[in-house]
Each structure stands twice: as structure tokens, then as C-alpha cells.
Amino acid sequence: MFKFIAILIYIASIIAVLVIGGLVSSVLALYPVTHLSLFGPVVPVIAQTHAGWLPAVQPVTWVVATASVVAGLLMWRARQPVDGKLKAALVIGAVNYFLALFFTTTLLVAYFYLPKVANAA
């Protein structure tokens, strides 16, 4: 049962990374960089910085997903015990989930929350 759960977490994390890349790209298509100045005259520097690299999230998520699949295939073919392979799959899944959460949080905080808070005072 643990083997099934570990593989499920690994596969779902790859799907999550790809979905988040599409989500961030879709939101950025709906709200261009000029959206940051709609809340008022003050635009935080961190929001401008993140707005500069957020358009690159989708290619980054494709690279991360590809690297995860390649690492999974190499791990599957390795001559290690099954426990080591499962732990490695779980670590790769955790890294993928972390990146998905990081990209989503960065989009929400830097693109929507910080400009609103900076102009609320």
C-alpha cells in the first residue's frame, strides 16, 4: 500500500506542477503588469521584481516536470532496494509540491496582495 501511495504522490506532484504553470500563465494573461498600478500610485519593488520573472513560470514548470520524469525513470532502473526508490520518489514529489506552492503564493502575494496593502494606508 505504501508503494501505491508513494507513486501516487509522485505522479500527482508532476501534474500539480504542470497545472500551476498553466494557472499562473492564465492569470498573467488576464492581468498584465499594468494591473499592479491599478491599486494606486505606490507599487512595491518586490511586486515589480516578481512581475518580471513570473511570466517564465510555465517554461520552468515544464523543465521541472521533465526533470522529475527523467529522475523517476533513472530511479526506477537503478539497482537499489525498493524502499530507497520510494523515498526518492517522495522527495521528488515534495520538491514538486513545494515549487507549485511557491509559484502560486508568489503570484497571489506579489501580484494582488502587496499592491493593495501598499496603497491602503
N, C-alpha and C positions, 0 to 999 in steps of 0.2 A: 504494500500500500504506500509506503514511503517513497518507493521508486516512482510510482504513478504521480504522486503529489509533486515531487521534485521536477519531473519532466513537464508537468502541467504549469508549474510556476515559471520554468524556463521559457516555454513556448508563449505563455501569456505575457511575459515581460517583453519579448520581442514584438508581439502585437501591440502592446501598450506604447512602446517607443515609437512605432510607426504611426499609430493613431494620434499621438500627441504632436508629432511633426506635422501631420495634416491639419490638426486643430489649430496649432499656432499659426500656420500659414493662412488658414481661412480667416482667422481673427485679424491678422495683419492686413489681409486684402480688404476686409470691411472697414478697418480703422487705420488709415495711413498715418505716417509720422506727424502730420499736421494735427492729428487728434490730440496730441499732448498739449498743445497751446489752447485748446478749446475751453479748458477749465479756468483759465485766467492767464495773466502775464508771466507768472513765475513757472518755469519748467525746471524741475530738479535735474542736476547734472547726471545723476545715476539713471534717471529715466531716459535722458538723451543717449547715454552710453549704451544702455541695454537696447534702445531702439535701433542703434547702429548694427548690433550683431544678431538681433532676433530674426531678421529675415533669413539668416543662414541656418536656422534650426532644422528645417526639413532635410537639407542635404546631410547635416550632421547626424540626424536620426537614421537616415538610410545607411550611412557609414557605420554607425554603432550597431544597427541590426545586422548588417553584413558581417561585421567582425564577430558578433555574437554567434551567428550561424557557423562561421568558419571555425571559431573556437569550439563550438559544440561538436562539429564533425571531427575535428582533431582529437578532442577529448574522448569521443566515442571509440575512435580507433586506437587510442593509447592502451598500452598493456599495463593498466593499473587495476586495482580492485574496484568493484562496483561502488563501494562506499566513497572512495575518492572522487570518482566521476560524478556522483550525485552531489557531493559537497561543492565541487567546482561548478556544476550547473546551477546550484542555488546561489553561489556567489555571483555568477554572471547575471542571473535573474535579479538579484538585489541591486547590482550596479545599474542595470537597465531601468528598474523601477525608480531608483534614485534620480537618474537623469530625466526621466519623464516627469517626476515631481518637480525637479529643479526648473525645467523649462516652463512648466505650467505656472509655477509660483512666480517666476521671474516675469512672465507675461502679465499676470494679474497685478502684482505689486508695482512693478516699474511702469507699466503702461496705463493702468487705470487708477490704482490707489494713491501712489505718491503725487501725481499732478493734482489730484483732487485735494489731498491733505495740504499740499504746499500753498494752495490758493484759498484755503478755508479760513485762514487766520486773519 
